[in-house]
Amino acid sequence: MEDDREYQFLLNKIKMNTHIDFKQYRLQVLKRRVQYRLDLAGCANYWDYILLLNKDPQEYDRLIECLTIKVSEFFRDTKVFDLLGDVIIPEIVSKKQTLGARMIRAWSCGTAHGQEAYSMAILFCESLGPRLDDFDIKILATDIDKKVLEEAPWG
């Protein structure tokens, strides 16, 4: 029971200091990954780890790296990219042309090593073809794990 209270306190502390809420993660997977971090840091329990986080704020980055999933591949979620390429991007382009606007901004969140952002760029290229130069397209690629963004091709 005490262990559960410590664990919940730790999750609340992580959320408060990183703005990331891990409470929706599968409990056993999350506990196992947190325990792995505790072991690496030489902490006997959650309270020891909480104290470590107080002393060493960079430990949050190491914890986030351990907790996050870094799966990244081109066109990973086929249904999403099909919808994006067949419906969403053509609709965006059509609206921009109707308005006479050139600027298109897109966001690839949870991009890990970047393949999803590049997949989006490929879809824009395919959709626009020779009209690509008519637009100013920028894709923002983000991820909560700073290390994977640094390892991405643009990092």
C-alpha positions in Angstrom: 0.0 0.0 0.0 2.8 2.4 0.9 4.5 1.4 -2.4 1.4 2.5 -4.3 1.3 5.9 -2.6 5.0 6.5 -3.3 4.5 5.5 -6.9 1.5 7.8 -7.4 3.5 10.6 -5.7 6.3 10.0 -8.2 3.9 10.1 -11.2 2.5 13.4 -9.9 6.0 14.8 -9.5 6.9 13.8 -13.0 3.8 15.4 -14.4 4.3 18.6 -12.4 7.9 19.0 -13.5 7.8 17.7 -17.1 4.1 18.3 -18.0 3.9 14.7 -19.2 1.2 12.5 -17.7 2.1 8.8 -17.8 -1.0 7.6 -15.8 -2.5 6.3 -19.0 0.4 4.0 -19.7 -0.1 0.3 -18.9 0.7 0.0 -15.2 3.0 -3.0 -15.3 5.0 -1.7 -18.3 5.4 1.7 -16.7 6.3 0.3 -13.3 8.9 -2.1 -14.9 10.5 0.8 -16.8 10.5 3.1 -13.7 12.1 0.2 -11.7 14.8 -0.2 -14.4 15.6 3.5 -13.9 15.7 3.2 -10.1 18.1 0.2 -10.4 20.4 2.1 -12.8 20.4 5.1 -10.5 21.1 3.0 -7.4 17.8 3.9 -5.7 16.3 1.4 -3.3 12.7 2.7 -3.6 10.5 5.4 -5.1 11.3 7.9 -2.2 15.0 7.5 -2.9 14.3 8.2 -6.6 12.2 11.2 -5.7 15.1 12.6 -3.7 17.4 12.0 -6.6 15.0 13.9 -8.9 15.1 16.8 -6.5 19.0 16.8 -6.5 19.5 16.1 -10.2 16.8 17.5 -12.5 18.6 16.0 -15.5 17.4 12.6 -14.2 14.0 13.6 -15.6 15.4 13.5 -19.1 17.0 10.0 -18.5 13.6 8.8 -17.1 11.6 10.2 -20.0 14.1 8.5 -22.4 13.5 5.2 -20.6 9.7 5.5 -20.5 9.0 6.6 -24.0 8.7 4.4 -27.0 10.9 5.2 -29.9 9.2 3.4 -32.8 9.6 5.3 -36.0 9.3 4.2 -39.6 8.1 5.5 -42.9 4.3 5.5 -43.3 4.1 3.6 -40.0 0.3 3.8 -39.5 -0.9 3.0 -43.0 -4.5 4.1 -42.4 -3.4 7.5 -41.1 -1.0 8.2 -43.9 -3.6 7.0 -46.5 -6.1 9.4 -45.1 -3.5 12.2 -45.0 -2.4 11.6 -48.6 -5.8 10.9 -50.1 -8.0 13.4 -48.3 -6.4 15.8 -45.9 -3.4 17.1 -47.9 -5.4 17.5 -51.1 -8.1 19.4 -49.1 -5.4 21.7 -47.5 -3.9 22.4 -50.9 -7.3 23.1 -52.5 -8.2 25.6 -49.7 -4.8 27.3 -49.9 -5.2 27.7 -53.7 -8.8 29.0 -53.3 -7.5 31.6 -50.8 -4.4 32.4 -52.9 -2.3 31.4 -49.9 1.2 29.9 -50.2 2.1 29.0 -46.6 1.4 25.5 -45.4 2.4 24.4 -41.9 2.1 20.8 -40.6 3.0 19.2 -37.3 4.4 15.7 -36.8 4.1 15.1 -33.1 5.7 12.1 -31.5 8.0 11.8 -34.5 10.8 9.9 -32.8 13.7 9.7 -35.3 11.8 11.6 -38.0 10.5 9.0 -40.5 6.9 10.2 -39.9 7.8 13.8 -40.6 9.6 12.7 -43.8 6.6 10.6 -44.7 4.4 13.7 -44.5 6.8 15.6 -46.6 6.8 12.8 -49.3 3.0 13.0 -49.3 3.1 16.8 -49.9 5.6 16.3 -52.7 3.4 13.6 -54.3 0.2 15.6 -54.0 1.7 18.8 -55.4 4.0 17.4 -58.0 5.2 20.3 -60.2 3.2 22.8 -58.2 5.5 22.1 -55.1 7.5 25.3 -55.7 4.2 27.3 -55.6 4.0 26.7 -51.8 6.1 27.4 -48.7 5.7 24.2 -46.7 7.2 23.7 -43.3 6.8 20.6 -41.1 7.4 20.9 -37.4 8.7 17.6 -36.0 8.5 17.2 -32.2 8.9 14.4 -29.6 9.0 14.4 -25.8 12.3 12.5 -25.9 15.0 15.1 -26.7 17.7 12.5 -27.4 15.8 10.9 -30.3 15.3 14.4 -31.9 19.0 15.0 -31.6 19.7 11.7 -33.3 17.2 12.5 -36.1 18.8 13.5 -39.5 18.2 17.2 -38.9 19.4 17.0 -35.2 
